[in-house]
């Protein structure tokens, strides 16, 4: 292993990111509190705060009396949420979601457009560029304050080259250099990541006190995948494609899968599989929607209406789905020993009323370390746009969060 050192500027940049991260996650902190929580000297904190104040990223927000006894009141420092922005784009097979996110993680503006159904990536790229332009126009933000554009795309991706590589639910997308195309079209720096990874980054960016927690984000879109944060680190794997759970077998009697197994997640838990099973059971009219993302989406909505009406066959199907998902999550949790599971994605809120109650107890019964610690399961607090919010968080995370690897000399 090659050991690399750090030089003064890279340490300075890292310390500044640590201070900003502390201010961002608190409602207000004084310089004294910052020195205490970061372990940096008072002088270093003071210098960093002067730079952040100069840049308009933080502001002085009044004075608070010293916590212990008499003494000079302390000036509280607070993040300026409107000082920087990032644009997030979620490329989903059925819908394009755009958000403009402030540095404080608040959604300033958002919009959705149907994903062009023709197998025409160039048309989708043009639409994305036009809509980003429109979003910035209507929101009226100063473009100089936009740090960049993040794109969350279905995997697999070539992370190094910023290329979308043959995603199973986007017909016609063969090695599309999406990152560079959007950079060229908008003039902004662009980052591209998998949608599941973006969702995990969104959760981490919005946590008040990350505290080294490890979690898996189960992303329920047209496909299923997990985004992973272990300790403080987002896990991307060697090629940026970690988190593919599609071929975990969860039902030994399930349908055959292209991988040669039976009852994999990909053929027994996805919305397409759910709709196909409902059609086979006569719960939905057989329309054989197959790969068309929008019709699967609509059929899923019809299915949850049946569940809401109390249809016994539909409820039993959703119960089986909860069990299968819990089995897949158990493999992830047992392998990585995470503390929490967060579930979200465009399909989640419709299915949550039927899956949310069953998954935690089913999962708990399958965990090897259940006697040692509890694994909490909860829906995301970030809503259906978590992919797009995550895409914007990729930009903020890369530009502003403390990245230990930034210390390494190139
Ligand atoms: Zn399989």
Boltz pocket constraint, residues with backbone or C-beta under 6 A from the ligand:
constraints:
  - pocket:
      binder: B
      contacts: [[A, 246], [A, 247], [A, 248], [A, 257], [A, 258], [A, 259], [A, 260], [A, 261], [A, 264], [A, 266]]
      max_distance: 6.0
